[in-house]
Amino acid sequence: VNLGYHLSIVCGERSGRVQVSLRCTREFHEKTGIDLASDLAEPLGRLLNGAGGGHSTSAGVNGYGSLERTIELCESIIKDLLATRK
């Protein structure tokens, strides 16, 4: 199924704990050089006092904080990565 999306981020929060699921197409990974595990999940996990990891096109994070802060951090990291990889 091709929905036209290259990067997907799904976040959830319960009782101060957050979970993030990250997926991207192989094309996104190849064109940007962004590895979802090492470039996004691991640093995000550290910022949320938790852990992140996975694979280049599929990763996840568990940590602590609010949903709003988690989304802000995701956006900030991705913007920085895209700006430095152009």
N, C-alpha and C positions, 0 to 999 in steps of 0.2 A: 504494500500500500504506500503510495507516495502522496503525502499530505502537503508537501512543499516546505516543510520545516527542516532546518539543518541542525538546530540545537534545541533541546528540551530540558527544562528545569522544573521539577515539581517539588514543592516544599510543604511540610506539615509541622504542626506544633501541638504538643499536649503537655500540660503541667510543667512548662518551662523547658521541655526537651524538644529539640527540632530534628527533623530528618529531611534530607535532601536527596533526590534521585536525579542523576544527570545522564543524558543520552545525546549523542550526536551522530550524524552520518559519517561514513568513512571519507566522503568528499570534503566535509567541513574540516575534519582532522587533517587531511592531506593539504588542503589549501591554506589553512591557518597555522598549521604546525602545533595547534593546541592539543595537549594530552589532558583529557578530563581528570584523570587520576592525579598525576604529579603537578599539573599546572593550576587546577581548580579545587579538586576535592581535598587534597592534603593541606594546602594553605587555609582553606575555608574551615576545615576541621580544627586546625590549631587556633584560629581566631574565635571559634565557638567553644573552646575548651573541651574539645571532643576528638574525634578521629575521622579521617576521610581516606578513601582509597578506591582501587578498582582497576580499570583498564583504560586504554586510550579513548575509546568511544562509549564507555559505560562505567559510571562510578557512583559512589554514594558517600554521604556524610551523616554522622550522628553527633549532636552537640547540645549545647545549652544556650538559651536566649529566646528572644522573641522572633516571631515570623517576619515582622517588618525589618528588623536588623539583619536577619539572615538574607532576605531579598536584597537589601541595600549592599551587603557585602558581596553577594554573587554578582550584582550589576557592576560594582566597582572593580572587582577582580577581572571580569570579562572585558570591560572597557579598557583597562590597563593592558591586558594581554593583546587585544586587537590593535591597540595603538602602537605597541612595540613590535608587532609582527608584520606590519604593512610593508 
